[in-house]
Amino acid sequence: MEREGLESLPLDPENRPCRRPTARRVIDLFDDIHRHTLREGSPTPTVFVTERSSLQRRILKLLGVPATAYRA
């Protein structure tokens, strides 16, 4: 956050600003991400991944996680 010049992120309840997010708070932000693979009747499985919110995308970018890590 410091490197990007961010004072806070809306991670606390009711999206209140959080100046020093804990690892637990960040992990909880991704709790609703799901990945499902459908293999029935197709040689190539179809993968469904929950769309990320703008805040989730921002956190991943801050952490240096490539966008491809959460793609189908």
Predicted model as a PDB file, atoms N, CA, C, CB and O in Angstrom, pLDDT in the B-factor column:
MODEL        1                                                                  
ATOM      1  N   MET A   1       0.833  -1.176   0.000  1.00 91.00           N  
ATOM      2  CA  MET A   1       0.000   0.000   0.000  1.00 91.00           C  
ATOM      3  C   MET A   1       0.882   1.246   0.000  1.00 91.00           C  
ATOM      4  CB  MET A   1      -0.950  -0.005   1.209  1.00 91.00           C  
ATOM      5  O   MET A   1       0.604   2.220  -0.700  1.00 91.00           O  
ATOM      6  N   GLU A   2       1.934   1.198   0.785  1.00 89.00           N  
ATOM      7  CA  GLU A   2       2.830   2.350   0.855  1.00 89.00           C  
ATOM      8  C   GLU A   2       3.456   2.636  -0.501  1.00 89.00           C  
ATOM      9  CB  GLU A   2       3.923   2.117   1.900  1.00 89.00           C  
ATOM     10  O   GLU A   2       3.542   3.789  -0.923  1.00 89.00           O  
ATOM     11  N   ARG A   3       3.893   1.583  -1.181  1.00 90.00           N  
ATOM     12  CA  ARG A   3       4.516   1.728  -2.497  1.00 90.00           C  
ATOM     13  C   ARG A   3       3.582   2.392  -3.493  1.00 90.00           C  
ATOM     14  CB  ARG A   3       4.950   0.374  -3.027  1.00 90.00           C  
ATOM     15  O   ARG A   3       4.025   3.152  -4.354  1.00 90.00           O  
ATOM     16  N   GLU A   4       2.285   2.107  -3.379  1.00 90.00           N  
ATOM     17  CA  GLU A   4       1.288   2.672  -4.282  1.00 90.00           C  
ATOM     18  C   GLU A   4       0.698   3.988  -3.772  1.00 90.00           C  
ATOM     19  CB  GLU A   4       0.179   1.674  -4.500  1.00 90.00           C  
ATOM     20  O   GLU A   4      -0.141   4.594  -4.438  1.00 90.00           O  
ATOM     21  N   GLY A   5       1.136   4.427  -2.593  1.00 91.00           N  
ATOM     22  CA  GLY A   5       0.641   5.689  -2.039  1.00 91.00           C  
ATOM     23  C   GLY A   5      -0.771   5.605  -1.493  1.00 91.00           C  
ATOM     24  O   GLY A   5      -1.493   6.602  -1.480  1.00 91.00           O  
ATOM     25  N   LEU A   6      -1.174   4.415  -1.039  1.00 93.00           N  
ATOM     26  CA  LEU A   6      -2.522   4.224  -0.501  1.00 93.00           C  
ATOM     27  C   LEU A   6      -2.497   4.325   1.019  1.00 93.00           C  
ATOM     28  CB  LEU A   6      -3.101   2.857  -0.941  1.00 93.00           C  
ATOM     29  O   LEU A   6      -1.714   3.646   1.685  1.00 93.00           O  
ATOM     30  N   GLU A   7      -3.349   5.167   1.552  1.00 95.00           N  
ATOM     31  CA  GLU A   7      -3.440   5.294   3.007  1.00 95.00           C  
ATOM     32  C   GLU A   7      -4.311   4.208   3.613  1.00 95.00           C  
ATOM     33  CB  GLU A   7      -3.986   6.660   3.384  1.00 95.00           C  
ATOM     34  O   GLU A   7      -4.072   3.766   4.737  1.00 95.00           O  
ATOM     35  N   SER A   8      -5.334   3.773   2.860  1.00 95.00           N  
ATOM     36  CA  SER A   8      -6.248   2.759   3.389  1.00 95.00           C  
ATOM     37  C   SER A   8      -6.965   2.051   2.247  1.00 95.00           C  
ATOM     38  CB  SER A   8      -7.273   3.396   4.353  1.00 95.00           C  
ATOM     39  O   SER A   8      -6.925   2.479   1.094  1.00 95.00           O  
ATOM     40  N   LEU A   9      -7.620   0.956   2.608  1.00 95.00           N  
ATOM     41  CA  LEU A   9      -8.467   0.198   1.688  1.00 95.00           C  
ATOM     42  C   LEU A   9      -9.777  -0.092   2.412  1.00 95.00           C  
ATOM     43  CB  LEU A   9      -7.763  -1.135   1.210  1.00 95.00           C  
ATOM     44  O   LEU A   9      -9.775  -0.247   3.633  1.00 95.00           O  
ATOM     45  N   PRO A  10     -10.886  -0.170   1.698  1.00 94.00           N  
ATOM     46  CA  PRO A  10     -12.185  -0.405   2.345  1.00 94.00           C  
ATOM     47  C   PRO A  10     -12.392  -1.868   2.736  1.00 94.00           C  
ATOM     48  CB  PRO A  10     -13.309   0.035   1.422  1.00 94.00           C  
ATOM     49  O   PRO A  10     -13.201  -2.567   2.126  1.00 94.00           O  
ATOM     50  N   LEU A  11     -11.667  -2.329   3.747  1.00 91.00           N  
ATOM     51  CA  LEU A  11     -11.719  -3.732   4.150  1.00 91.00           C  
ATOM     52  C   LEU A  11     -12.462  -3.972   5.452  1.00 91.00           C  
ATOM     53  CB  LEU A  11     -10.337  -4.264   4.276  1.00 91.00           C  
ATOM     54  O   LEU A  11     -12.838  -5.107   5.746  1.00 91.00           O  
ATOM     55  N   ASP A  12     -12.679  -2.941   6.226  1.00 89.00           N  
ATOM     56  CA  ASP A  12     -13.385  -3.111   7.495  1.00 89.00           C  
ATOM     57  C   ASP A  12     -14.891  -3.188   7.251  1.00 89.00           C  
ATOM     58  CB  ASP A  12     -13.052  -1.951   8.464  1.00 89.00           C  
ATOM     59  O   ASP A  12     -15.355  -2.809   6.175  1.00 89.00           O  
ATOM     60  N   PRO A  13     -15.660  -3.669   8.220  1.00 86.00           N  
ATOM     61  CA  PRO A  13     -17.115  -3.768   8.038  1.00 86.00           C  
ATOM     62  C   PRO A  13     -17.718  -2.467   7.502  1.00 86.00           C  
ATOM     63  CB  PRO A  13     -17.785  -4.137   9.364  1.00 86.00           C  
ATOM     64  O   PRO A  13     -17.256  -1.370   7.816  1.00 86.00           O  
ATOM     65  N   GLU A  14     -18.740  -2.619   6.701  1.00 89.00           N  
ATOM     66  CA  GLU A  14     -19.414  -1.512   6.014  1.00 89.00           C  
ATOM     67  C   GLU A  14     -18.446  -0.749   5.110  1.00 89.00           C  
ATOM     68  CB  GLU A  14     -20.043  -0.552   7.037  1.00 89.00           C  
ATOM     69  O   GLU A  14     -18.641   0.438   4.849  1.00 89.00           O  
ATOM     70  N   ASN A  15     -17.412  -1.424   4.637  1.00 88.00           N  
ATOM     71  CA  ASN A  15     -16.422  -0.836   3.730  1.00 88.00           C  
ATOM     72  C   ASN A  15     -15.706   0.380   4.312  1.00 88.00           C  
ATOM     73  CB  ASN A  15     -17.089  -0.444   2.443  1.00 88.00           C  
ATOM     74  O   ASN A  15     -15.289   1.278   3.581  1.00 88.00           O  
ATOM     75  N   ARG A  16     -15.573   0.397   5.627  1.00 93.00           N  
ATOM     76  CA  ARG A  16     -14.822   1.483   6.259  1.00 93.00           C  
ATOM     77  C   ARG A  16     -13.345   1.343   5.914  1.00 93.00           C  
ATOM     78  CB  ARG A  16     -15.028   1.482   7.801  1.00 93.00           C  
ATOM     79  O   ARG A  16     -12.861   0.233   5.691  1.00 93.00           O  
ATOM     80  N   PRO A  17     -12.628   2.459   5.868  1.00 94.00           N  
ATOM     81  CA  PRO A  17     -11.211   2.399   5.526  1.00 94.00           C  
ATOM     82  C   PRO A  17     -10.386   1.634   6.557  1.00 94.00           C  
ATOM     83  CB  PRO A  17     -10.664   3.794   5.377  1.00 94.00           C  
ATOM     84  O   PRO A  17     -10.586   1.772   7.764  1.00 94.00           O  
ATOM     85  N   CYS A  18      -9.475   0.845   6.066  1.00 94.00           N  
ATOM     86  CA  CYS A  18      -8.572   0.064   6.911  1.00 94.00           C  
ATOM     87  C   CYS A  18      -7.148   0.483   6.540  1.00 94.00           C  
ATOM     88  CB  CYS A  18      -8.791  -1.502   6.722  1.00 94.00           C  
ATOM     89  O   CYS A  18      -6.717   0.303   5.402  1.00 94.00           O  
ATOM     90  N   ARG A  19      -6.433   1.038   7.503  1.00 94.00           N  
ATOM     91  CA  ARG A  19      -5.087   1.546   7.243  1.00 94.00           C  
ATOM     92  C   ARG A  19      -4.024   0.453   7.302  1.00 94.00           C  
ATOM     93  CB  ARG A  19      -4.750   2.632   8.236  1.00 94.00           C  
ATOM     94  O   ARG A  19      -3.001   0.545   6.624  1.00 94.00           O  
ATOM     95  N   ARG A  20      -4.260  -0.574   8.103  1.00 93.00           N  
ATOM     96  CA  ARG A  20      -3.278  -1.658   8.257  1.00 93.00           C  
ATOM     97  C   ARG A  20      -3.995  -3.008   8.211  1.00 93.00           C  
ATOM     98  CB  ARG A  20      -2.482  -1.506   9.594  1.00 93.00           C  
ATOM     99  O   ARG A  20      -4.243  -3.622   9.248  1.00 93.00           O  
ATOM    100  N   PRO A  21      -4.325  -3.463   6.998  1.00 93.00           N  
ATOM    101  CA  PRO A  21      -5.056  -4.724   6.890  1.00 93.00           C  
ATOM    102  C   PRO A  21      -4.230  -5.915   7.357  1.00 93.00           C  
ATOM    103  CB  PRO A  21      -5.499  -4.943   5.461  1.00 93.00           C  
ATOM    104  O   PRO A  21      -3.030  -6.001   7.094  1.00 93.00           O  
ATOM    105  N   THR A  22      -4.885  -6.817   8.045  1.00 93.00           N  
ATOM    106  CA  THR A  22      -4.234  -8.049   8.469  1.00 93.00           C  
ATOM    107  C   THR A  22      -4.336  -9.080   7.349  1.00 93.00           C  
ATOM    108  CB  THR A  22      -4.867  -8.590   9.780  1.00 93.00           C  
ATOM    109  O   THR A  22      -5.155  -8.944   6.441  1.00 93.00           O  
ATOM    110  N   ALA A  23      -3.506 -10.101   7.422  1.00 93.00           N  
ATOM    111  CA  ALA A  23      -3.579 -11.186   6.444  1.00 93.00           C  
ATOM    112  C   ALA A  23      -4.966 -11.828   6.493  1.00 93.00           C  
ATOM    113  CB  ALA A  23      -2.473 -12.248   6.712  1.00 93.00           C  
ATOM    114  O   ALA A  23      -5.523 -12.178   5.453  1.00 93.00           O  
ATOM    115  N   ARG A  24      -5.525 -11.984   7.696  1.00 94.00           N  
ATOM    116  CA  ARG A  24      -6.856 -12.581   7.839  1.00 94.00           C  
ATOM    117  C   ARG A  24      -7.916 -11.763   7.100  1.00 94.00           C  
ATOM    118  CB  ARG A  24      -7.227 -12.701   9.324  1.00 94.00           C  
ATOM    119  O   ARG A  24      -8.790 -12.329   6.444  1.00 94.00           O  
ATOM    120  N   ARG A  25      -7.842 -10.439   7.203  1.00 93.00           N  
ATOM    121  CA  ARG A  25      -8.818  -9.562   6.531  1.00 93.00           C  
ATOM    122  C   ARG A  25      -8.708  -9.708   5.015  1.00 93.00           C  
ATOM    123  CB  ARG A  25      -8.600  -8.079   6.943  1.00 93.00           C  
ATOM    124  O   ARG A  25      -9.720  -9.746   4.315  1.00 93.00           O  
ATOM    125  N   VAL A  26      -7.487  -9.788   4.516  1.00 93.00           N  
ATOM    126  CA  VAL A  26      -7.276  -9.939   3.071  1.00 93.00           C  
ATOM    127  C   VAL A  26      -7.762 -11.310   2.610  1.00 93.00           C  
ATOM    128  CB  VAL A  26      -5.778  -9.749   2.712  1.00 93.00           C  
ATOM    129  O   VAL A  26      -8.421 -11.409   1.575  1.00 93.00           O  
ATOM    130  N   ILE A  27      -7.453 -12.358   3.350  1.00 93.00           N  
ATOM    131  CA  ILE A  27      -7.900 -13.708   2.989  1.00 93.00           C  
ATOM    132  C   ILE A  27      -9.427 -13.777   2.987  1.00 93.00           C  
ATOM    133  CB  ILE A  27      -7.314 -14.758   3.967  1.00 93.00           C  
ATOM    134  O   ILE A  27     -10.024 -14.366   2.085  1.00 93.00           O  
ATOM    135  N   ASP A  28     -10.050 -13.183   3.985  1.00 92.00           N  
ATOM    136  CA  ASP A  28     -11.517 -13.188   4.051  1.00 92.00           C  
ATOM    137  C   ASP A  28     -12.149 -12.507   2.844  1.00 92.00           C  
ATOM    138  CB  ASP A  28     -11.986 -12.503   5.325  1.00 92.00           C  
ATOM    139  O   ASP A  28     -13.251 -12.869   2.433  1.00 92.00           O  
ATOM    140  N   LEU A  29     -11.461 -11.529   2.276  1.00 91.00           N  
ATOM    141  CA  LEU A  29     -11.977 -10.816   1.102  1.00 91.00           C  
ATOM    142  C   LEU A  29     -12.179 -11.766  -0.083  1.00 91.00           C  
ATOM    143  CB  LEU A  29     -11.019  -9.680   0.707  1.00 91.00           C  
ATOM    144  O   LEU A  29     -13.023 -11.524  -0.945  1.00 91.00           O  
ATOM    145  N   PHE A  30     -11.398 -12.844  -0.116  1.00 91.00           N  
ATOM    146  CA  PHE A  30     -11.471 -13.789  -1.232  1.00 91.00           C  
ATOM    147  C   PHE A  30     -12.294 -15.035  -0.904  1.00 91.00           C  
ATOM    148  CB  PHE A  30     -10.077 -14.201  -1.644  1.00 91.00           C  
ATOM    149  O   PHE A  30     -12.289 -16.005  -1.662  1.00 91.00           O  
ATOM    150  N   ASP A  31     -12.979 -15.006   0.198  1.00 92.00           N  
ATOM    151  CA  ASP A  31     -13.776 -16.153   0.649  1.00 92.00           C  
ATOM    152  C   ASP A  31     -14.880 -16.536  -0.335  1.00 92.00           C  
ATOM    153  CB  ASP A  31     -14.391 -15.849   1.997  1.00 92.00           C  
ATOM    154  O   ASP A  31     -15.261 -17.705  -0.406  1.00 92.00           O  
ATOM    155  N   ASP A  32     -15.395 -15.578  -1.087  1.00 91.00           N  
ATOM    156  CA  ASP A  32     -16.507 -15.878  -1.990  1.00 91.00           C  
ATOM    157  C   ASP A  32     -16.068 -16.244  -3.414  1.00 91.00           C  
ATOM    158  CB  ASP A  32     -17.433 -14.695  -2.046  1.00 91.00           C  
ATOM    159  O   ASP A  32     -16.906 -16.357  -4.308  1.00 91.00           O  
ATOM    160  N   ILE A  33     -14.769 -16.429  -3.627  1.00 89.00           N  
ATOM    161  CA  ILE A  33     -14.280 -16.862  -4.942  1.00 89.00           C  
ATOM    162  C   ILE A  33     -14.445 -18.385  -5.036  1.00 89.00           C  
ATOM    163  CB  ILE A  33     -12.771 -16.437  -5.162  1.00 89.00           C  
ATOM    164  O   ILE A  33     -14.013 -19.129  -4.156  1.00 89.00           O  
ATOM    165  N   HIS A  34     -15.075 -18.820  -6.118  1.00 91.00           N  
ATOM    166  CA  HIS A  34     -15.285 -20.255  -6.337  1.00 91.00           C  
ATOM    167  C   HIS A  34     -14.806 -20.634  -7.729  1.00 91.00           C  
ATOM    168  CB  HIS A  34     -16.780 -20.634  -6.156  1.00 91.00           C  
ATOM    169  O   HIS A  34     -14.848 -19.826  -8.657  1.00 91.00           O  
ATOM    170  N   ARG A  35     -14.353 -21.866  -7.859  1.00 89.00           N  
ATOM    171  CA  ARG A  35     -13.917 -22.409  -9.144  1.00 89.00           C  
ATOM    172  C   ARG A  35     -14.566 -23.774  -9.306  1.00 89.00           C  
ATOM    173  CB  ARG A  35     -12.347 -22.505  -9.235  1.00 89.00           C  
ATOM    174  O   ARG A  35     -14.459 -24.637  -8.435  1.00 89.00           O  
ATOM    175  N   HIS A  36     -15.239 -23.955 -10.436  1.00 91.00           N  
ATOM    176  CA  HIS A  36     -15.921 -25.223 -10.723  1.00 91.00           C  
ATOM    177  C   HIS A  36     -15.479 -25.706 -12.100  1.00 91.00           C  
ATOM    178  CB  HIS A  36     -17.484 -25.062 -10.660  1.00 91.00           C  
ATOM    179  O   HIS A  36     -15.345 -24.913 -13.033  1.00 91.00           O  
ATOM    180  N   THR A  37     -15.257 -26.997 -12.217  1.00 91.00           N  
ATOM    181  CA  THR A  37     -14.872 -27.603 -13.484  1.00 91.00           C  
ATOM    182  C   THR A  37     -15.944 -28.585 -13.914  1.00 91.00           C  
ATOM    183  CB  THR A  37     -13.499 -28.304 -13.372  1.00 91.00           C  
ATOM    184  O   THR A  37     -16.290 -29.501 -13.168  1.00 91.00           O  
ATOM    185  N   LEU A  38     -16.475 -28.395 -15.125  1.00 91.00           N  
ATOM    186  CA  LEU A  38     -17.499 -29.273 -15.691  1.00 91.00           C  
ATOM    187  C   LEU A  38     -16.839 -30.135 -16.754  1.00 91.00           C  
ATOM    188  CB  LEU A  38     -18.697 -28.454 -16.290  1.00 91.00           C  
ATOM    189  O   LEU A  38     -16.344 -29.626 -17.759  1.00 91.00           O  
ATOM    190  N   ARG A  39     -16.835 -31.452 -16.524  1.00 89.00           N  
ATOM    191  CA  ARG A  39     -16.161 -32.378 -17.442  1.00 89.00           C  
ATOM    192  C   ARG A  39     -17.138 -33.242 -18.240  1.00 89.00           C  
ATOM    193  CB  ARG A  39     -15.219 -33.273 -16.664  1.00 89.00           C  
ATOM    194  O   ARG A  39     -16.720 -33.932 -19.170  1.00 89.00           O  
ATOM    195  N   GLU A  40     -18.372 -33.221 -17.915  1.00 86.00           N  
ATOM    196  CA  GLU A  40     -19.356 -34.133 -18.502  1.00 86.00           C  
ATOM    197  C   GLU A  40     -19.565 -33.902 -19.997  1.00 86.00           C  
ATOM    198  CB  GLU A  40     -20.675 -33.989 -17.784  1.00 86.00           C  
ATOM    199  O   GLU A  40     -19.884 -32.793 -20.428  1.00 86.00           O  
ATOM    200  N   GLY A  41     -19.383 -34.954 -20.774  1.00 83.00           N  
ATOM    201  CA  GLY A  41     -19.706 -34.957 -22.193  1.00 83.00           C  
ATOM    202  C   GLY A  41     -18.816 -34.103 -23.075  1.00 83.00           C  
ATOM    203  O   GLY A  41     -19.167 -33.860 -24.229  1.00 83.00           O  
ATOM    204  N   SER A  42     -17.710 -33.649 -22.593  1.00 78.00           N  
ATOM    205  CA  SER A  42     -16.829 -32.812 -23.402  1.00 78.00           C  
ATOM    206  C   SER A  42     -15.388 -33.256 -23.187  1.00 78.00           C  
ATOM    207  CB  SER A  42     -17.004 -31.308 -23.046  1.00 78.00           C  
ATOM    208  O   SER A  42     -14.977 -33.511 -22.055  1.00 78.00           O  
ATOM    209  N   PRO A  43     -14.617 -33.348 -24.277  1.00 87.00           N  
ATOM    210  CA  PRO A  43     -13.220 -33.736 -24.107  1.00 87.00           C  
ATOM    211  C   PRO A  43     -12.409 -32.648 -23.374  1.00 87.00           C  
ATOM    212  CB  PRO A  43     -12.593 -34.028 -25.475  1.00 87.00           C  
ATOM    213  O   PRO A  43     -11.421 -32.941 -22.701  1.00 87.00           O  
ATOM    214  N   THR A  44     -12.840 -31.416 -23.519  1.00 90.00           N  
ATOM    215  CA  THR A  44     -12.180 -30.300 -22.837  1.00 90.00           C  
ATOM    216  C   THR A  44     -13.091 -29.804 -21.725  1.00 90.00           C  
ATOM    217  CB  THR A  44     -11.838 -29.144 -23.834  1.00 90.00           C  
ATOM    218  O   THR A  44     -14.217 -29.391 -22.004  1.00 90.00           O  
ATOM    219  N   PRO A  45     -12.648 -29.831 -20.488  1.00 90.00           N  
ATOM    220  CA  PRO A  45     -13.505 -29.376 -19.392  1.00 90.00           C  
ATOM    221  C   PRO A  45     -13.795 -27.875 -19.483  1.00 90.00           C  
ATOM    222  CB  PRO A  45     -12.852 -29.698 -18.048  1.00 90.00           C  
ATOM    223  O   PRO A  45     -12.971 -27.096 -19.963  1.00 90.00           O  
ATOM    224  N   THR A  46     -14.960 -27.497 -19.020  1.00 88.00           N  
ATOM    225  CA  THR A  46     -15.334 -26.091 -18.924  1.00 88.00           C  
ATOM    226  C   THR A  46     -15.111 -25.657 -17.487  1.00 88.00           C  
ATOM    227  CB  THR A  46     -16.821 -25.852 -19.370  1.00 88.00           C  
ATOM    228  O   THR A  46     -15.562 -26.321 -16.553  1.00 88.00           O  
ATOM    229  N   VAL A  47     -14.416 -24.546 -17.311  1.00 88.00           N  
ATOM    230  CA  VAL A  47     -14.092 -24.059 -15.974  1.00 88.00           C  
ATOM    231  C   VAL A  47     -14.832 -22.745 -15.730  1.00 88.00           C  
ATOM    232  CB  VAL A  47     -12.553 -23.870 -15.805  1.00 88.00           C  
ATOM    233  O   VAL A  47     -14.819 -21.841 -16.565  1.00 88.00           O  
ATOM    234  N   PHE A  48     -15.471 -22.663 -14.576  1.00 89.00           N  
ATOM    235  CA  PHE A  48     -16.183 -21.460 -14.166  1.00 89.00           C  
ATOM    236  C   PHE A  48     -15.506 -20.906 -12.913  1.00 89.00           C  
ATOM    237  CB  PHE A  48     -17.700 -21.758 -13.906  1.00 89.00           C  
ATOM    238  O   PHE A  48     -15.289 -21.629 -11.941  1.00 89.00           O  
ATOM    239  N   VAL A  49     -15.175 -19.615 -12.949  1.00 88.00           N  
ATOM    240  CA  VAL A  49     -14.546 -18.955 -11.802  1.00 88.00           C  
ATOM    241  C   VAL A  49     -15.359 -17.710 -11.486  1.00 88.00           C  
ATOM    242  CB  VAL A  49     -13.039 -18.594 -12.090  1.00 88.00           C  
ATOM    243  O   VAL A  49     -15.736 -16.960 -12.386  1.00 88.00           O  
ATOM    244  N   THR A  50     -15.629 -17.494 -10.203  1.00 89.00           N  
ATOM    245  CA  THR A  50     -16.372 -16.323  -9.776  1.00 89.00           C  
ATOM    246  C   THR A  50     -15.660 -15.049 -10.239  1.00 89.00           C  
ATOM    247  CB  THR A  50     -16.547 -16.322  -8.246  1.00 89.00           C  
ATOM    248  O   THR A  50     -14.443 -14.922 -10.111  1.00 89.00           O  
ATOM    249  N   GLU A  51     -16.426 -14.129 -10.768  1.00 90.00           N  
ATOM    250  CA  GLU A  51     -15.869 -12.834 -11.185  1.00 90.00           C  
ATOM    251  C   GLU A  51     -15.342 -12.095  -9.963  1.00 90.00           C  
ATOM    252  CB  GLU A  51     -16.940 -11.973 -11.925  1.00 90.00           C  
ATOM    253  O   GLU A  51     -16.007 -12.050  -8.928  1.00 90.00           O  
ATOM    254  N   ARG A  52     -14.157 -11.519 -10.079  1.00 90.00           N  
ATOM    255  CA  ARG A  52     -13.565 -10.776  -8.969  1.00 90.00           C  
ATOM    256  C   ARG A  52     -14.106  -9.355  -8.921  1.00 90.00           C  
ATOM    257  CB  ARG A  52     -12.039 -10.755  -9.089  1.00 90.00           C  
ATOM    258  O   ARG A  52     -14.392  -8.754  -9.956  1.00 90.00           O  
ATOM    259  N   SER A  53     -14.244  -8.826  -7.715  1.00 92.00           N  
ATOM    260  CA  SER A  53     -14.668  -7.439  -7.548  1.00 92.00           C  
ATOM    261  C   SER A  53     -13.485  -6.515  -7.844  1.00 92.00           C  
ATOM    262  CB  SER A  53     -15.220  -7.191  -6.108  1.00 92.00           C  
ATOM    263  O   SER A  53     -12.341  -6.961  -7.927  1.00 92.00           O  
ATOM    264  N   SER A  54     -13.775  -5.247  -7.998  1.00 92.00           N  
ATOM    265  CA  SER A  54     -12.682  -4.295  -8.250  1.00 92.00           C  
ATOM    266  C   SER A  54     -11.706  -4.258  -7.069  1.00 92.00           C  
ATOM    267  CB  SER A  54     -13.250  -2.879  -8.512  1.00 92.00           C  
ATOM    268  O   SER A  54     -10.500  -4.104  -7.266  1.00 92.00           O  
ATOM    269  N   LEU A  55     -12.222  -4.400  -5.847  1.00 93.00           N  
ATOM    270  CA  LEU A  55     -11.340  -4.418  -4.673  1.00 93.00           C  
ATOM    271  C   LEU A  55     -10.465  -5.667  -4.675  1.00 93.00           C  
ATOM    272  CB  LEU A  55     -12.167  -4.352  -3.373  1.00 93.00           C  
ATOM    273  O   LEU A  55      -9.277  -5.589  -4.359  1.00 93.00           O  
ATOM    274  N   GLN A  56     -11.034  -6.810  -5.025  1.00 92.00           N  
ATOM    275  CA  GLN A  56     -10.243  -8.044  -5.101  1.00 92.00           C  
ATOM    276  C   GLN A  56      -9.142  -7.917  -6.161  1.00 92.00           C  
ATOM    277  CB  GLN A  56     -11.156  -9.254  -5.421  1.00 92.00           C  
ATOM    278  O   GLN A  56      -8.003  -8.325  -5.934  1.00 92.00           O  
ATOM    279  N   ARG A  57      -9.490  -7.352  -7.309  1.00 91.00           N  
ATOM    280  CA  ARG A  57      -8.486  -7.161  -8.363  1.00 91.00           C  
ATOM    281  C   ARG A  57      -7.375  -6.213  -7.894  1.00 91.00           C  
ATOM    282  CB  ARG A  57      -9.151  -6.609  -9.647  1.00 91.00           C  
ATOM    283  O   ARG A  57      -6.198  -6.419  -8.189  1.00 91.00           O  
ATOM    284  N   ARG A  58      -7.772  -5.189  -7.170  1.00 92.00           N  
ATOM    285  CA  ARG A  58      -6.796  -4.220  -6.664  1.00 92.00           C  
ATOM    286  C   ARG A  58      -5.841  -4.871  -5.662  1.00 92.00           C  
ATOM    287  CB  ARG A  58      -7.515  -3.028  -6.010  1.00 92.00           C  
ATOM    288  O   ARG A  58      -4.632  -4.648  -5.711  1.00 92.00           O  
ATOM    289  N   ILE A  59      -6.393  -5.674  -4.755  1.00 93.00           N  
ATOM    290  CA  ILE A  59      -5.566  -6.366  -3.765  1.00 93.00           C  
ATOM    291  C   ILE A  59      -4.586  -7.316  -4.456  1.00 93.00           C  
ATOM    292  CB  ILE A  59      -6.453  -7.143  -2.765  1.00 93.00           C  
ATOM    293  O   ILE A  59      -3.407  -7.357  -4.105  1.00 93.00           O  
ATOM    294  N   LEU A  60      -5.072  -8.075  -5.432  1.00 92.00           N  
ATOM    295  CA  LEU A  60      -4.190  -8.994  -6.158  1.00 92.00           C  
ATOM    296  C   LEU A  60      -3.054  -8.236  -6.828  1.00 92.00           C  
ATOM    297  CB  LEU A  60      -4.982  -9.789  -7.207  1.00 92.00           C  
ATOM    298  O   LEU A  60      -1.908  -8.686  -6.819  1.00 92.00           O  
ATOM    299  N   LYS A  61      -3.372  -7.087  -7.407  1.00 91.00           N  
ATOM    300  CA  LYS A  61      -2.336  -6.277  -8.054  1.00 91.00           C  
ATOM    301  C   LYS A  61      -1.325  -5.781  -7.019  1.00 91.00           C  
ATOM    302  CB  LYS A  61      -2.970  -5.080  -8.803  1.00 91.00           C  
ATOM    303  O   LYS A  61      -0.119  -5.821  -7.264  1.00 91.00           O  
ATOM    304  N   LEU A  62      -1.807  -5.316  -5.871  1.00 92.00           N  
ATOM    305  CA  LEU A  62      -0.905  -4.861  -4.808  1.00 92.00           C  
ATOM    306  C   LEU A  62       0.006  -5.985  -4.327  1.00 92.00           C  
ATOM    307  CB  LEU A  62      -1.709  -4.305  -3.632  1.00 92.00           C  
ATOM    308  O   LEU A  62       1.167  -5.750  -3.989  1.00 92.00           O  
ATOM    309  N   LEU A  63      -0.522  -7.201  -4.297  1.00 92.00           N  
ATOM    310  CA  LEU A  63       0.266  -8.350  -3.857  1.00 92.00           C  
ATOM    311  C   LEU A  63       1.173  -8.911  -4.934  1.00 92.00           C  
ATOM    312  CB  LEU A  63      -0.641  -9.426  -3.374  1.00 92.00           C  
ATOM    313  O   LEU A  63       1.992  -9.790  -4.664  1.00 92.00           O  
ATOM    314  N   GLY A  64       1.033  -8.409  -6.157  1.00 92.00           N  
ATOM    315  CA  GLY A  64       1.862  -8.903  -7.253  1.00 92.00           C  
ATOM    316  C   GLY A  64       1.397 -10.231  -7.801  1.00 92.00           C  
ATOM    317  O   GLY A  64       2.167 -10.942  -8.446  1.00 92.00           O  
ATOM    318  N   VAL A  65       0.130 -10.580  -7.550  1.00 90.00           N  
ATOM    319  CA  VAL A  65      -0.428 -11.829  -8.077  1.00 90.00           C  
ATOM    320  C   VAL A  65      -0.944 -11.564  -9.496  1.00 90.00           C  
ATOM    321  CB  VAL A  65      -1.581 -12.380  -7.147  1.00 90.00           C  
ATOM    322  O   VAL A  65      -1.781 -10.681  -9.683  1.00 90.00           O  
ATOM    323  N   PRO A  66      -0.472 -12.296 -10.482  1.00 87.00           N  
ATOM    324  CA  PRO A  66      -0.928 -12.052 -11.848  1.00 87.00           C  
ATOM    325  C   PRO A  66      -2.415 -12.370 -12.003  1.00 87.00           C  
ATOM    326  CB  PRO A  66      -0.108 -12.885 -12.835  1.00 87.00           C  
ATOM    327  O   PRO A  66      -2.934 -13.290 -11.370  1.00 87.00           O  
ATOM    328  N   ALA A  67      -3.080 -11.607 -12.843  1.00 76.00           N  
ATOM    329  CA  ALA A  67      -4.515 -11.793 -13.083  1.00 76.00           C  
ATOM    330  C   ALA A  67      -4.820 -13.209 -13.550  1.00 76.00           C  
ATOM    331  CB  ALA A  67      -5.017 -10.787 -14.118  1.00 76.00           C  
ATOM    332  O   ALA A  67      -5.910 -13.718 -13.291  1.00 76.00           O  
ATOM    333  N   THR A  68      -3.893 -13.846 -14.223  1.00 79.00           N  
ATOM    334  CA  THR A  68      -4.103 -15.202 -14.735  1.00 79.00           C  
ATOM    335  C   THR A  68      -4.248 -16.231 -13.629  1.00 79.00           C  
ATOM    336  CB  THR A  68      -2.964 -15.594 -15.637  1.00 79.00           C  
ATOM    337  O   THR A  68      -4.756 -17.324 -13.875  1.00 79.00           O  
ATOM    338  N   ALA A  69      -3.819 -15.913 -12.428  1.00 77.00           N  
ATOM    339  CA  ALA A  69      -3.905 -16.858 -11.319  1.00 77.00           C  
ATOM    340  C   ALA A  69      -5.360 -17.147 -10.921  1.00 77.00           C  
ATOM    341  CB  ALA A  69      -3.134 -16.318 -10.117  1.00 77.00           C  
ATOM    342  O   ALA A  69      -5.640 -18.185 -10.320  1.00 77.00           O  
ATOM    343  N   TYR A  70      -6.277 -16.242 -11.249  1.00 68.00           N  
ATOM    344  CA  TYR A  70      -7.689 -16.421 -10.906  1.00 68.00           C  
ATOM    345  C   TYR A  70      -8.559 -16.542 -12.140  1.00 68.00           C  
ATOM    346  CB  TYR A  70      -8.172 -15.269 -10.053  1.00 68.00           C  
ATOM    347  O   TYR A  70      -9.751 -16.241 -12.083  1.00 68.00           O  
ATOM    348  N   ARG A  71      -7.995 -16.972 -13.246  1.00 64.00           N  
ATOM    349  CA  ARG A  71      -8.783 -17.176 -14.464  1.00 64.00           C  
ATOM    350  C   ARG A  71      -9.135 -18.643 -14.604  1.00 64.00           C  
ATOM    351  CB  ARG A  71      -8.018 -16.684 -15.711  1.00 64.00           C  
ATOM    352  O   ARG A  71      -8.601 -19.514 -13.917  1.00 64.00           O  
ATOM    353  N   ALA A  72     -10.042 -18.874 -15.511  1.00 50.00           N  
ATOM    354  CA  ALA A  72     -10.460 -20.230 -15.817  1.00 50.00           C  
ATOM    355  C   ALA A  72      -9.333 -21.001 -16.464  1.00 50.00           C  
ATOM    356  CB  ALA A  72     -11.680 -20.226 -16.719  1.00 50.00           C  
ATOM    357  O   ALA A  72      -9.500 -22.175 -16.796  1.00 50.00           O  
TER     358      ALA A  72                                                      
ENDMDL                                                                          
END                                                                             
